[in-house]
Amino acid sequence: MSAADGSPSLVASDVDGTLLDDQNRITPATVDAVTAAARAGVDLVLATGRPPRWIAEVTDQLPVPPDLAAARPGGSLVRYAVCANGAIVYDLENDRILHAAELEVPRLRKLIEILDEVLPDAGLAAERAGASAHDSATRPFVATSGYEHAWLNPDHELVDDVDLADAPAVKLLARAPQMRSEEMAELLVPAVGDLAAVTFSTSNGLVELAVPDTHKASGLLTLAHLRDLPIEAVVAFGDMPNDVEMLRWAHHGVAMGHGHPEAIAAADEVAPSNNDDGVASVLRRHF
């Protein structure tokens, strides 16, 4: 399959606000569309800000039908995920982290100094990568006492400020619920410069810092290189600024109808919202 015949070679989709509806469900129409793509030999790769340990609740909603069981021994229609906004490449079938772009300790410490100066009221946290989704040898998410989660399923370990940067991290997070994420990013980007990439996936006072030039598109390119996936005709779906690079890079970028203006501006097409089967509406044209 290729761009020449108009068929996607690969489908990449953001998760929250895109593949999932507002009740964190994959609609039956979207399940059917992803299943049809798999039957045509086209992979769905999740491209998300989530860590690997939060992927199973998504992929469990995409079970393998009997006729595809031999081709999908992992039990899910999804074999791979690009997590942490591109910093982690994850092999679901083998529960293995294939690649992690990490902020090393000296850079982390410098970034924390900048955050303390520019956003003094923000709580800080760090996401770390182990060898698998639930690597007991790694503390996956550490946060200072002032950090307030933006999501309903916190799974963190409290640490002293000095211990936040005692190991490399794939993401450094700053949370200031009294601000909008757009305001935080506007302050941070000039202060951080080329020390880190700054993005956000929600407008409720959360920004995320990663290794420079790390984003969902770079993660997909790394995955394609490691697993020889066809990327000549990628169709990508997203709704927020952390999807912009992926939407621009894809052969066909699709923003959700409710999406952030930056995502919509980066896309080739605007689909219905995540609550209106937006992903399925596009995939049905091909499968």
VENMO-V89159 format. One record per residue. N is the residue number from 1. RES is the residue in one letter. D_LAST is the distance of its C-alpha to the last C-alpha in Angstrom with 1 decimal. Layout:
# VENMO-V89159
N|RES|D_LAST + N|RES|D_LAST
This chain:
# VENMO-V89159
1|M|11.8 + 2|S|13.7 + 3|A|14.6 + 4|A|16.0 + 5|D|12.9 + 6|G|11.2 + 7|S|8.6 + 8|P|9.4 + 9|S|11.7 + 10|L|12.2 + 11|V|11.6 + 12|A|15.1 + 13|S|16.1 + 14|D|19.5 + 15|V|20.4 + 16|D|23.1 + 17|G|22.6 + 18|T|18.9 + 19|L|16.9 + 20|L|19.8 + 21|D|21.3 + 22|D|25.1 + 23|Q|25.8 + 24|N|24.2 + 25|R|21.5 + 26|I|17.7 + 27|T|16.8 + 28|P|15.3 + 29|A|12.4 + 30|T|11.7 + 31|V|12.3 + 32|D|9.8 + 33|A|7.0 + 34|V|8.7 + 35|T|9.1 + 36|A|5.6 + 37|A|5.7 + 38|A|9.2 + 39|R|8.7 + 40|A|7.2 + 41|G|10.4 + 42|V|9.6 + 43|D|12.2 + 44|L|12.7 + 45|V|16.3 + 46|L|18.4 + 47|A|20.7 + 48|T|23.4 + 49|G|27.1 + 50|R|27.5 + 51|P|29.4 + 52|P|28.1 + 53|R|30.1 + 54|W|28.1 + 55|I|24.6 + 56|A|24.9 + 57|E|25.0 + 58|V|21.5 + 59|T|20.0 + 60|D|21.8 + 61|Q|19.5 + 62|L|16.5 + 63|P|18.0 + 64|V|16.7 + 65|P|16.2 + 66|P|18.7 + 67|D|16.5 + 68|L|15.6 + 69|A|19.2 + 70|A|20.5 + 71|A|18.0 + 72|R|18.4 + 73|P|22.2 + 74|G|22.6 + 75|G|21.3 + 76|S|18.6 + 77|L|15.0 + 78|V|16.6 + 79|R|18.9 + 80|Y|20.3 + 81|A|21.4 + 82|V|23.3 + 83|C|26.0 + 84|A|29.0 + 85|N|27.5 + 86|G|27.0 + 87|A|30.3 + 88|I|29.0 + 89|V|26.4 + 90|Y|25.8 + 91|D|24.7 + 92|L|23.9 + 93|E|24.0 + 94|N|27.5 + 95|D|28.6 + 96|R|29.8 + 97|I|30.3 + 98|L|29.5 + 99|H|30.9 + 100|A|32.8 + 101|A|34.2 + 102|E|37.4 + 103|L|40.0 + 104|E|43.2 + 105|V|46.2 + 106|P|48.3 + 107|R|45.5 + 108|L|44.7 + 109|R|48.3 + 110|K|48.5 + 111|L|45.4 + 112|I|47.0 + 113|E|50.2 + 114|I|48.3 + 115|L|46.5 + 116|D|49.9 + 117|E|51.3 + 118|V|48.6 + 119|L|47.2 + 120|P|50.3 + 121|D|49.1 + 122|A|45.7 + 123|G|45.1 + 124|L|43.6 + 125|A|41.4 + 126|A|39.9 + 127|E|36.7 + 128|R|37.3 + 129|A|35.2 + 130|G|36.3 + 131|A|35.1 + 132|S|32.6 + 133|A|31.3 + 134|H|34.5 + 135|D|37.1 + 136|S|40.4 + 137|A|42.3 + 138|T|40.8 + 139|R|41.4 + 140|P|37.9 + 141|F|38.8 + 142|V|42.3 + 143|A|43.6 + 144|T|47.0 + 145|S|48.6 + 146|G|47.8 + 147|Y|44.0 + 148|E|42.2 + 149|H|38.7 + 150|A|36.0 + 151|W|33.9 + 152|L|34.9 + 153|N|34.6 + 154|P|37.2 + 155|D|37.9 + 156|H|40.5 + 157|E|43.9 + 158|L|46.7 + 159|V|48.6 + 160|D|51.4 + 161|D|50.7 + 162|V|52.1 + 163|D|49.8 + 164|L|46.5 + 165|A|46.6 + 166|D|48.0 + 167|A|44.9 + 168|P|42.0 + 169|A|39.0 + 170|V|35.5 + 171|K|35.9 + 172|L|39.0 + 173|L|38.5 + 174|A|40.8 + 175|R|40.8 + 176|A|42.9 + 177|P|42.0 + 178|Q|44.5 + 179|M|42.6 + 180|R|39.2 + 181|S|37.1 + 182|E|37.2 + 183|E|41.0 + 184|M|41.1 + 185|A|38.9 + 186|E|41.0 + 187|L|44.1 + 188|L|42.7 + 189|V|41.0 + 190|P|44.3 + 191|A|46.2 + 192|V|43.8 + 193|G|43.4 + 194|D|41.9 + 195|L|42.6 + 196|A|39.2 + 197|A|35.9 + 198|V|35.9 + 199|T|32.9 + 200|F|32.0 + 201|S|29.2 + 202|T|31.2 + 203|S|34.0 + 204|N|36.3 + 205|G|38.6 + 206|L|36.8 + 207|V|36.4 + 208|E|35.4 + 209|L|37.0 + 210|A|35.6 + 211|V|36.5 + 212|P|36.4 + 213|D|33.2 + 214|T|31.2 + 215|H|28.1 + 216|K|24.4 + 217|A|23.8 + 218|S|26.6 + 219|G|25.4 + 220|L|22.0 + 221|L|23.9 + 222|T|26.3 + 223|L|23.6 + 224|A|21.9 + 225|H|25.5 + 226|L|26.3 + 227|R|23.3 + 228|D|22.3 + 229|L|18.8 + 230|P|17.1 + 231|I|17.6 + 232|E|17.6 + 233|A|14.4 + 234|V|14.3 + 235|V|12.7 + 236|A|15.2 + 237|F|16.1 + 238|G|19.7 + 239|D|22.5 + 240|M|25.9 + 241|P|28.1 + 242|N|27.3 + 243|D|23.8 + 244|V|25.2 + 245|E|25.5 + 246|M|21.9 + 247|L|20.7 + 248|R|23.0 + 249|W|22.2 + 250|A|18.4 + 251|H|17.1 + 252|H|15.6 + 253|G|17.3 + 254|V|16.4 + 255|A|19.4 + 256|M|19.5 + 257|G|21.6 + 258|H|24.4 + 259|G|24.5 + 260|H|27.6 + 261|P|28.8 + 262|E|28.6 + 263|A|24.9 + 264|I|24.2 + 265|A|26.4 + 266|A|24.6 + 267|A|21.1 + 268|D|19.5 + 269|E|17.9 + 270|V|19.0 + 271|A|16.6 + 272|P|18.0 + 273|S|19.9 + 274|N|19.1 + 275|N|20.7 + 276|D|18.5 + 277|D|15.0 + 278|G|14.7 + 279|V|12.2 + 280|A|9.9 + 281|S|10.6 + 282|V|9.4 + 283|L|6.2 + 284|R|5.3 + 285|R|6.1 + 286|H|3.8 + 287|F|0.0
